Amino acid sequence: MAASDLEGLLAGEAALNDALAELTNLSILSLDDRRALREDLEGARSALRRCRQLGTALTDFVTLSLAAQRRADGYDPQRAAALDASGGSWRA
């Protein structure tokens, strides 16, 4: 998560799920292991929060960019064809 590698994150998701499923009884962990686990989980939570914030910012950026170009949200093949036919200038 710290490396901003989407493919690596997706590949590691199954391993994380399996590892968490094996932690059915945390009381068997030593105090030091519990602290280390808590730090790792807090780090993961923080990384996921940053991903969520970046995703929200990217969505806002795309929405504003499309609005500035006077394009609707989403893809409309008829509008794209009209834009291509007009030589690339689109006036609403």
Secondary structure, DSSP 8 states (H G I E B T S, - for coil): -TT--HHHHHHHHHHHHHHHHH-S-GGGS-HHHHHHHHHHHHHHHHHHHHHHHHHHHHHHHHHHHHHHTT--SS--HHHHHHHHHTTT----
